[in-house]
Amino acid sequence: MNRLFRASALVGAAAAVSLAWAPPSDARVTRIVVDRIVSPVTFPPGQGQDIPYETITGRAFGELDPMDPHNAIITDIALAPRNANGKVEYIATFFIVKPVDMSLSSGLMWHDVPNRGGRITITPDLRNSHDVGLSSGWQGDNAGATVVPANASALSPVTPSNNEWVKTPVLAGVQGQILARIINRSGLGAQPLNVMGNPIPYFPANSADNGGATLKVHTKETLTGVVTEGGTIPNSDWKFCGGGTFAAPTPVTTLPVRLCLKDGFDPAKLYQLTYTVKDPYVLGAGTAAFRDVGSFFRHASADDFGTANPLAGKINWAIIRGSSQSGNFTRHLIHLGMNEDEAGRIVHEGAWPLIAGRRVSNNSRWGQPDGVLELYQMGSEGPQWWHSFPDRARNLHPGGILDRCSRTDTCPKIIETFGGAEVFALKMTTSWVGTDAKNDIPLPDNVRRYYLPSSTHGGGNGVTTQNPSNAVVGCPGNNWGTGTLRANPVPATQLVNRMRVALREWVMNDTPPPASRWPLMHGAKDERNLVEPTKAAMGFPSGVPGIPDSIFLADNFVNPVLDYDWGPDFDEFDATGDPTNVPPPVRSAIKMLVPRVDADGNELGGVPTVQRDAPLATYLGWNITSGPGEAAYDGRPFHAGQVCNYVGGMVPFAKTKAQRLANNDPRLSLEERYGTHKGYVAAVTKAADNAACQGYLLAGPGTPQMHAKCTTTLPPGFADDWGALVQQAKDSDVLCNQFDAAGKCTEN
């Protein structure tokens, strides 16, 4: 079948029927049940606001019209069970944080996307601005933190869950094959079939019989998808189990499903299981549920049974916001055209995907939304860029995430923020340069992009010290390992604070945000800050302690987009349908680019920050997975020497020139850079001014007494980040010899 226009048989047939004779739609949230109201709510000291707030926890009962074109893209919706009205049902949780007196509301609602079920409460700055928060369920895989409770369908109030979930339809009796991987496990005990530390959400077709399943051993995998196999374990030597051992297994009754291995597990080996599972979820119904819940609280006056919408008539704007997995969902929802409700109305005027470089796997059969793009995990299929652009390396037709909403005038204003870890592990740069990596993709007028250079996933703790902790860093992902380098402290807090103000003002008042900043292949004066992922092209300095040249090898360094062949029933543009090739063949590894660095190894081309312009270390968006013989090693060797998934690292500068020379460190010491503590504070002040004057750092009207050059009026409750950063530098131990009783430097 031609890959340029391949469409899933499962989705395409449904879509054709839908478009041919779609009746008028009346599908929507039909009922809300309020399970708990806390009014007024008491927040911890220092985290309150100037007017009383309350929280409302409940469940939304909704139905989808499978014949409506807005829903036709949902995989398997044509096969889903229907109610007496011919509609497909769902139940989703919601959590509202709002002023008790809604006449005092700003009219702005933040529709937060939960990360793996985690409920979200809007921050004090937004409450002091009198905004409304809505957190609602979307992840319908019924596993781990998104498990659906037994009382989900009760029509009267129940004790609510502390997390967000959505009950999606199940195709009972349908079977198919999936993949599971066990990594860095040892001993005779049963080991779980997990994805990102959470249970794989499907049960074996017959947990008492492993016939037809295949358990292979891998002795090595490169980041580019090259696998060294170590044989196949006979089915007589392993079992599905709920726990115990091969000799004394317990039955499978709950998730996670586990494996019991006769000879036990060897941590130097990866165990890859291909097996038949049953009862897939219609996961895309969860995406539609998120759309519908947002639309209900935005537009409806009451549900079909007379229960009033507690936000009725008071919401003028809405912003969808998600971080990491939730940011990937935000991009996914927009790509599917679900920022438009079934009545043709825009759902969110603004969107903010944070630290998100892909689209979540939430609309294919056997999808695993918890996946983080390790080998054979979905998420980078189809366009990852906003603007329509060719996908030359994968031979897919031109397109972009905004295609559907552009046709219906329902695209939001978008701010995206991310940093180094998203480049090196989460496959970000294809969204900047496409799959052939030859040109920068232009940003549409409704999108702003901000890159936090040399940062870890979500930002670090912001600690300013010349004596950073050497605590071991854990590599995220599926039992990956530990890092050899210290934790990266570069914070995202200040950039996130600034962009929270910027997006709010852009959506409500049409005030333009600061100019986008990210590393470009062809920047101003033809400056190139996006380069090949090699040590030479990056300009990375030789001899930095703890960083061997081997990390820069292609097999170890950057986690690339892999072009998988998922089979003829899978739509590779929209990532919909049924992936029948398990595991999928890897056609090729897509070329990735990375930021260029300066003489210290710190990245160029992003927004200006204090840590970038007044550094205490080499800050990295990557770390190195530890192996045997290294101080951080904890017995998990499989990925040793490769990037530590998506966590960053740091290599501190020496304090003095003598220490630097003794360690053969090519980077200038703190003493050589700043001279004294006052010199360091002056450098931080200059760096903070640079960021604030360009519009990337909040500097309040009180900072001129600290000699800030550029200040502005801050919205109620928002922090003066310029003042906080400069004061932190003054209080720090950097090149300081005299301290007060509280441990703060007195040499200012």
Summary of the structure (lengths in Angstrom):
residues: 748
radius of gyration: 26.1
end to end distance: 70.8
largest distance: 80.6
contacts: 2709
relative contact order: 0.11
helix: 20%
strand: 24%
